Structures are given as structure tokens and as C-alpha cells.
């Protein structure tokens, strides 16, 4: 299925007083990696693909991570992201954060394709072209 990778340099503000990345920031990194992956797959930036498909977003409904090695200020890391499953209105992503070529974190997330329905949001089926792009 579709995959993408991005490089990231750990910034001072990403770290806690111990000098390592504060763990919730990894989920921010992975959220950005998912957006970058979809931007690459759809050939347009997030604002434009949200408007193009008329969706409210792709909220996360499940996530988790396994932390193997810490990262510190100034480290250069590579985030490899891959679509691992397509559901009717959802998709799953696997993230692997590599530091110096070694696996530092393995994470997963499940996202739902949602549209506005009055004052609320609800899931909607993945469009056929989205399914094709993410299956590539």
C-alpha cells in the first residue's frame, strides 16, 4: 500500500527537562507524517485535499506506540509511514521512526474519513479514487 518517508530534526522545544523528546510530541510528529503522506498521495496540500473531497477531517480513533530508543535535541530522524489497511470509511497507518538507521519507535493509528452532518460529524465511505491512491 502507499508509503512515504520524511526527515525531521528534533528541536529544543520538543524535549523535556531530561533532554529527551517528550513522548506526546511523537504523536504530533506522526500526525504531521500522516498529513504529509496524504499530501503526497493526493498531489495537493492538506487544506486543498480537505476542500477537494469536502470532508471535515480524518480524526484518529485509535493509536499506540512502542518506544525503543529516545531522541534528543539536534537528532535527525526519519519517519517511515505506510497505509496498512483500508476499511469502508477508515484506514490504518503504521509509522516507524528511525534514528541513525535503527528503529526507535513503532506506532500505529486508525483514522476515519468524516463529513459534517449539521452540527456533528459522521463517517463517510472512502471515495474510490482515494482507495485507489492509498492502495498503490
HELIX and SHEET records of a PDB file:
HELIX    1   1 UNK A   12  UNK A   14  5                                   3    
HELIX    2   2 UNK A   24  UNK A   42  1                                  19    
HELIX    3   3 UNK A   46  UNK A   53  1                                   8    
HELIX    4   4 UNK A  128  UNK A  135  1                                   8    
SHEET    1   A 5 UNK A   3  UNK A   9  0                                        
SHEET    2   A 5 UNK A  76  UNK A  86 -1                                        
SHEET    3   A 5 UNK A  90  UNK A  99 -1                                        
SHEET    4   A 5 UNK A 102  UNK A 112 -1                                        
SHEET    5   A 5 UNK A  60  UNK A  67 -1                                        
SHEET    1   B 2 UNK A 114  UNK A 117  0                                        
SHEET    2   B 2 UNK A 120  UNK A 123 -1                                        
END                                                                             
